[in-house]
């Protein structure tokens, strides 16, 4: 599809650079080695304006045996690749408008959360929220990468922003609310 659209792209197997332990179905990446290997593979392509289309879910042991990264590892794969290329943002596409206070399919009162800190989102993921892989947030936080959770079926929806700091408009809204509450007291 990219080629037909005139976008130069090449397939890249993540197992060519994602170096992991040998725990099949739950392999842990060796991040520094993965970062070095990934930059060697991806940087020349990006420098030449070629889009690398990278497989997810897999890595390889130092001796070349293929491993898998486990549940929801497409998100984790995306975070690893974003980490390797020093991306400012990672967008995770899913089937809901973002992260909610509860599962919106089970609870009509669930509220969409527009902005979360890494710690808040990690706590939700670690406690079982299926919308986000728990390994994504520590990796993103290590480089202050902004993570977006957005709806594949409604790309116009804003989604949930996860990051270190609130976006400027959110901070100014909170400051205005604090000042109004102080003035009313």
Buried (B, 14 or more C-beta within 10 A) or exposed (E): EEEEEEEEBEEBBBBBBBBBBEEEEEBBBBBEBBBEBBBEBBBEBEEEEBBBEBBBBBBBBEEEEBBBBBEBBBBBBBBBBBBBBEBEEBBBBBEBBBBBEEEBEEEEEBEBBBBBBBEBBBBBBEEEBEBBBBBBBEBBBEEEBBBBBBBEEEEEEBBBBBBEEBEEEEEEEEEEEEEEEEEEE
